[in-house]
Amino acid sequence: MSEKTQENSLKGRIQGFVKTFGLPRLIITGFLILLLIVAPFVGADLPTQISNIINRFSWNGILVLAMVPMVHSGCGLNFGLPLGIISGLLGATMSIEFGFTGSMSFFMAALLATPFALVFGSVYGWLLNKIKGGEMMIATYVGFSSVSLMCMMWLLLPYHSPNMVWGMAGKGLRTTISLEGYYTQALANILQINIGNLSIPTGAILFFAILAFAMWAFLHTKTGTAMTAVGSNPDFARSAGINVDRIRLISVVMSTWLAAIGILVYEQGFGFIQLYMAPFYMALPAVSAILIGGATVNKATITNVIVGTILFQGIVTMTPTVMNNMIHLDMSEVIRIIVSNGMILYALTRKTEGTK
Amino acid sequence: MENAPLLEMRNIKKDFFGNQVLTDINLTLKPGEVVGLVGENGAGKSTLMKILFGADVIRETGGYGGDILINGQKVNFQSPFDAIAAGIGMVHQEFSLIPGFTATENILLNREDKKRSVLSYLFSDRLDTLDRKKMNENAAEAIKKMGVNIDQDMKINSMPVGHRQFTEIARELSKEQLKLLILDEPTAVLTEKEAEALLESIRGMSKRGIAVIFITHRLNEILAVCDKVVTMRDGYVVNESPAGETNVKEITQWMVGKSIGDDVSSQAREEKDLNRKTILSVKKLWVDMPGETVRNVDLDVQEGEILGIGGLAGQGKLGIPNGIMGLYQAGGEVTFAGESIPLNSPRKCLDSSFAFVSEDRRGVGLLLDESLEWNISFPAMQIQNKYLKNYLGGIIKWRDEAAIKEVTDKYIDELKIKCQSSKQKAKELSGGNQQKVCLAKAFALEPRLLFVSEPTRGIDVGAKALVLDALKKFNREKKVTIVMVSSELEELRQTCDRIAIVSGGKVAGILPAGEDREKFGELMLKNC
């Protein structure tokens, strides 16, 4: 009898776990684990692969975290992430232009990016308040148009640092700028752990953890509570005396600023600043990661961010490697594109909305 | 079977999820007969007509009981199309017209006269062209049948409201098979002269043998045009009599319940001292709330009382609290305890210690996706900084989960909210319990003035009593002034000290709750 109830409760517990964790996430996790098991047999070095996943997590985590405030305030997924990224890029290039080097250049880049993020975010938030209900569509086009505008600006702005401008003309920024001597690995090197082929960028992960904790804490404050309520039911919030537009504006500014910081962290890991069309390709992976992590259009938690980033980046890095090693042909780029876009497509079909 | 009535409804029953709304309705109608159907809101008139018209909502909610016979034949309409085919036409309260089309086009929509063309020979008759001339003739004939002249080439969106209503009626009349026409409050939007014309056209229809079911709140119209008056109350037909043998007063009595003896209200309430000072004074209030427009309301609320606001739906009673609380555009003067309260700002009202329980429970009243704790504590937290812990000299205001749980548990206990825990999501509760959560939310604000709007809408009898008792207790123990809006007169009479009746966007009169039901009934219909 007691055995039976135990069995029942175990079954119930498993069902409960499946329900809270979500079946799609279980399947993706299963697939990722399968890839990790297969990897050594097809000749891929497991520790290297794991380092890869951890590294990519540390690069992308903050960009995914940037989705959280706008989801909470009901502005939906921030497809306008490129706007924040551009603020970050302005900060990065100006920091180099002003001659800062080493870790200092990272700190200065973040500092210089902040006013841009605040101004751009405010304008973007003002715009989103004008078109309630169609945020995600407008956000996408804000992203598109800001990238296009900056494509011109990167050529026209008066940058002179020889490390950044085109060699022959002496003006206009290059598409890719190396961060060697500036802030490459600025965070990752702090307390880095190296065991054989396994390396863990402790500093970058810690930095993500600090921001994630700050976000978690913010959502537990009075304003953070109001933000969640605005996203959950704006009419309820309004009848409780909340200035809905103001809360939404705050969330957009927060998201834009996090995107600016996020791209700086991405660059310090990647080692390069990418300009022109590059910001264009950053929004969709971040949106997909948070959706795969289990977020909906108006609910997202820090756990969603962490789980989603690990799963998305894990699949995107592991699949090409394993496939390449299996078929002995270098198709990594093709496979990477198929897998990452497939994941984005899958994630977008998972997009669900809460009760209205 | 020669003299079978045109329509016979036998023992019609209908419940919505166990909530009985119609019980044993019998109704017969001869060709050319005009029947007036009256009753308060929620008496079941619209539901009965929906059953007759085969509306989808009836089938989706489990069908109905009883039989409908047309010309002695039992019918069971699966959709409005079946009903139309059987010769039933309906003019709805809300217009179903296409604004950019002319009257002719609307009248003959989907029944246009057509001409064959080359393309339609080649492909299908979907490519026929419209025979405009014939259409104009047909529309003109329908308009003539109606007896009211409207411009058939005018587009609907440039027509006055009354003409739109006539276009709908003409559309029904243009159907040749029409035998029975249902008019659901057609005169509500008409001017007196237009209404007169409509009544004339009803008489004309009746002469041509078309039976009419006429639903309205204007009792004089019923008496003027109908052969028979059927009064409904709480899902029963309470009276059926020839129009010639009754009068407005009698019908009003039937509508609101004539049993004056069983007056629960006066015995249940202890006498309160009535010479109290005015705490809230509303002057020349207008509120632009769709469907509940408030035109010119002057109202004084006395300290410590429960003031009821009653009236028929659409007359503006819901607009009053919504307008004062700033949820809809409003104007006028509101003074509370000597201080002027700015309108159109929910925050200012809440800061002046008002609280509001909205009639739109799911839309405005609750955070459906959040826990009960959030729902109950949120306004108090945001407005009064309750349930917060301050760090760094107040820069960081941290949610105090323990205090939130404590207050939620307190109200769950006090109001007997049925739930698994205070962490349960609001959407998982039943309607009655959700309503209690809304009350708890307002109570947690510890207001001096509480507006409650339709507190018992859509909840069962047991929960109703609990909610009303909670309000009375709150009023008595915390000395809170309550303004309660409800469409159920009986409930107001049980709960309130005084009742203001709103009609046509104005206060038609204020009576003590113990007053006779008919007097309230008269006020309700005063400005309609």
Contacts between the chains, C-beta under 8 A, distances in Angstrom:
chain1	res1	chain2	res2	distance
A	217	B	398	8.0
A	220	B	398	6.0
A	220	B	399	5.0
A	221	B	396	6.1
A	221	B	397	5.4
A	221	B	398	5.9
A	221	B	399	6.8
A	222	B	381	6.4
A	222	B	382	6.8
A	222	B	385	7.3
A	222	B	388	5.8
A	222	B	397	4.0
A	222	B	399	7.2
A	223	B	397	7.7
A	225	B	374	7.6
A	225	B	378	7.0
A	225	B	381	6.6
A	225	B	382	7.6
A	225	B	399	5.8
A	226	B	382	5.9
A	228	B	370	7.4
A	229	B	367	5.9
A	229	B	370	7.3
A	229	B	374	7.2
A	229	B	378	5.8
A	232	B	367	4.6
A	232	B	368	7.6
A	232	B	369	5.1
A	232	B	370	5.6
A	233	B	363	7.9
A	233	B	364	7.8
A	233	B	366	7.2
A	233	B	367	5.1
A	233	B	368	6.9
A	233	B	369	7.8
A	235	B	360	7.8
A	235	B	363	5.8
A	235	B	364	4.5
A	236	B	364	6.0
A	236	B	365	7.0
A	236	B	366	6.6
A	236	B	367	5.4
A	236	B	378	7.7
A	238	B	327	7.2
A	238	B	346	6.0
A	239	B	325	7.1
A	239	B	327	6.0
A	239	B	346	5.8
A	239	B	356	6.5
A	239	B	358	6.4
A	239	B	364	5.3
A	239	B	365	8.0
A	239	B	379	8.0
A	240	B	346	7.5
A	240	B	350	7.2
A	240	B	378	5.8
A	240	B	379	4.0
A	240	B	382	5.5
A	240	B	383	7.0
A	241	B	346	5.0
A	241	B	347	3.8
A	241	B	349	7.9
A	241	B	350	4.3
A	241	B	351	7.4
A	241	B	379	7.1
A	241	B	382	6.2
A	241	B	383	5.3
A	242	B	347	8.0
A	242	B	382	6.1
A	243	B	347	7.4
A	298	B	369	7.8
A	299	B	369	7.0
A	354	B	368	7.8
A	354	B	369	4.6
A	355	B	368	4.5
A	355	B	369	5.4
A	355	B	427	5.2
A	356	B	368	8.0
